[in-house]
Every structure is written in structure tokens, then in C-alpha cells.
Amino acid sequence: MDVLVAYGTTGGGTAEIAQWIAEELRDAGLRVHLTPIREVGDVAIYDAVVLGSSLYAYGWHLDARRFVQRFAGRFTDRPVWLFSSGPLDRSADEGPLDPVPHAAAALRDLPAREHVTFGGRMTSEAHGWLGHLARLMAREGHAGDFRNPERVRGWARGVAADILARRREREEPL
Ligand SMILES: Cc1cc2nc3c(=O)[nH]c(=O)nc-3n(C[C@H](O)[C@H](O)[C@H](O)COP(=O)(O)O)c2cc1C
């Protein structure tokens, strides 16, 4: 089973979340293609997809939005899972958060099975415009790493179990 784990990131925090997910899927025996979204060629070879985006101004990363436009309707027969990474507090771990409108559109248009929000990370070491904003936000107390590797990895193990169950169903027709 070939699984695409693709991510849209500006500061690298979402890339690392995607890496944790990829590690869990690989540990479950799946063949994982971990890549920034903008390097995705075609999606025909994948049996399942995990698509993740960072959140900026209540929206998805441009690369993730483009993926949805480009591949809308291509996943009616293959499962897709979505995640967003953003909140700079513990809210993402306290209960399910509504998907931002771009994620809701992706759920509908790809379509995808599920969307989950994970906490984000903001460090003042970031470069360029992001670093500038990050330092401003840090001054107001909105900095830190609110990602929760154990929660991410637990979610990824659930995704792996679903993919493997789906394969078993296909191999053992009634
Ligand atoms: C200018 C700016 C706007 C942001 N807007 C949001 C937002 O609307 N919702 C949210 O949950 N997080 C928001 N964040 C937090 C980021 O999503 C978080 O830092 C995330 O981990 C960034 O991921 P990346 O490192 O992969 O780019 C914002 C951060 C910045 C710097």
C-alpha cells in the first residue's frame, strides 16, 4: 500500500508533524511517500493520502488549497485524511475544533474522510516576514510549541489501522 503524506508549511512545524505521521505509518508496514505538497506530481499511484496544512489567518497554506483545486474528485475510491496545524494554545488538545473553511471545502471536494486540528508552533527564530511576526506575537505571549507528538502519533496509528483494515476487506471478498 502506497500512502502519500503531503504537507503545506511555512515555518517547518507542520513538516515535522507530517514526519511523525509518516514514521507511524511506516512502522505499521505501509510504504510512505513524505513530501511537501508543491512537489506532488500525480496522485494516481497512491492508495491513501494524508494531507496537512499550517493555518494562517484562519486559512490553509496556499499549496494545500492548490492541491484541493487540482485533485478535487480524484479520491472517491481512496481514503484521504486531513489535518491542520495552528492553535498556539492547548485548545486543539481539549476537544475537536471546527475545520477552517478551506479544510471544510477539502473534506467535501476531494472528498476526505476526516479532518483533525493539531496545535502549532511559533518560534521567534523563524526567518523573514514570519520571524518578524513571530517576534511581535512572542512579545504578546503567543509563542511556544503546542504540538503534541503523542496525540499526532496516536491519530496516525488509527489512520494506519484503517488503511490496513481496508486492504484486508479488499483481499477477502465476501
Ligand atoms: C501571521 C500568523 C497567523 C496565524 N494565524 C493562525 C490562525 O488563523 N489559526 C491558527 O490556528 N494558527 C495561526 N497561526 C499559528 C500557525 O498556524 C502555527 O505557528 C503553525 O504551527 C505554523 O505552521 P508551520 O510552521 O508549518 O508554517 C498563525 C501564525 C502566524 C505567524
The ligand as an SDF file (V2000), in Angstrom:
LIG
                    3D

 31 33  0  0  0  0  0  0  0  0999 V2000
    0.6950   35.6150   10.9760 C   0  0  0  0  0  0  0  0  0  0  0  0
    0.2370   34.3420   11.6030 C   0  0  0  0  0  0  0  0  0  0  0  0
   -1.1150   33.9970   11.5300 C   0  0  0  0  0  0  0  0  0  0  0  0
   -1.5740   32.8220   12.1250 C   0  0  0  0  0  0  0  0  0  0  0  0
   -2.9050   32.5200   12.0390 N   0  0  0  0  0  0  0  0  0  0  0  0
   -3.3690   31.3970   12.6380 C   0  0  0  0  0  0  0  0  0  0  0  0
   -4.7570   31.0640   12.5780 C   0  0  0  0  0  0  0  0  0  0  0  0
   -5.5690   31.7630   11.9670 O   0  0  0  0  0  0  0  0  0  0  0  0
   -5.1860   29.9570   13.2170 N   0  0  0  0  0  0  0  0  0  0  0  0
   -4.3200   29.1500   13.8980 C   0  0  0  0  0  0  0  0  0  0  0  0
   -4.7660   28.1750   14.4810 O   0  0  0  0  0  0  0  0  0  0  0  0
   -2.9820   29.4240   13.9490 N   0  0  0  0  0  0  0  0  0  0  0  0
   -2.4990   30.5150   13.3340 C   0  0  0  0  0  0  0  0  0  0  0  0
   -1.1490   30.8060   13.3730 N   0  0  0  0  0  0  0  0  0  0  0  0
   -0.2380   29.8570   14.0060 C   0  0  0  0  0  0  0  0  0  0  0  0
    0.4210   28.9280   12.9750 C   0  0  0  0  0  0  0  0  0  0  0  0
   -0.5400   28.1690   12.3050 O   0  0  0  0  0  0  0  0  0  0  0  0
    1.4020   27.9810   13.6890 C   0  0  0  0  0  0  0  0  0  0  0  0
    2.5210   28.7550   14.0600 O   0  0  0  0  0  0  0  0  0  0  0  0
    1.7910   26.7990   12.8450 C   0  0  0  0  0  0  0  0  0  0  0  0
    2.4880   25.8580   13.6310 O   0  0  0  0  0  0  0  0  0  0  0  0
    2.6420   27.2050   11.6430 C   0  0  0  0  0  0  0  0  0  0  0  0
    2.9630   26.0520   10.9170 O   0  0  0  0  0  0  0  0  0  0  0  0
    4.2710   25.9700   10.0140 P   0  0  0  0  0  0  0  0  0  0  0  0
    5.4630   26.1230   10.9430 O   0  0  0  0  0  0  0  0  0  0  0  0
    4.2070   24.6250    9.3890 O   0  0  0  0  0  0  0  0  0  0  0  0
    4.1840   27.0660    8.9990 O   0  0  0  0  0  0  0  0  0  0  0  0
   -0.6680   31.9630   12.7960 C   0  0  0  0  0  0  0  0  0  0  0  0
    0.6860   32.3050   12.8360 C   0  0  0  0  0  0  0  0  0  0  0  0
    1.1400   33.4810   12.2530 C   0  0  0  0  0  0  0  0  0  0  0  0
    2.5950   33.8350   12.3160 C   0  0  0  0  0  0  0  0  0  0  0  0
  1  2  1  0
  2  3  1  0
  2 30  2  0
  3  4  2  0
  4  5  1  0
  4 28  1  0
  5  6  2  0
  6  7  1  0
  6 13  1  0
  7  8  2  0
  7  9  1  0
  9 10  1  0
 10 11  2  0
 10 12  1  0
 12 13  2  0
 13 14  1  0
 14 15  1  0
 14 28  1  0
 15 16  1  0
 16 17  1  0
 16 18  1  0
 18 19  1  0
 18 20  1  0
 20 21  1  0
 20 22  1  0
 22 23  1  0
 23 24  1  0
 24 25  2  0
 24 26  1  0
 24 27  1  0
 28 29  2  0
 29 30  1  0
 30 31  1  0
M  END
$$$$
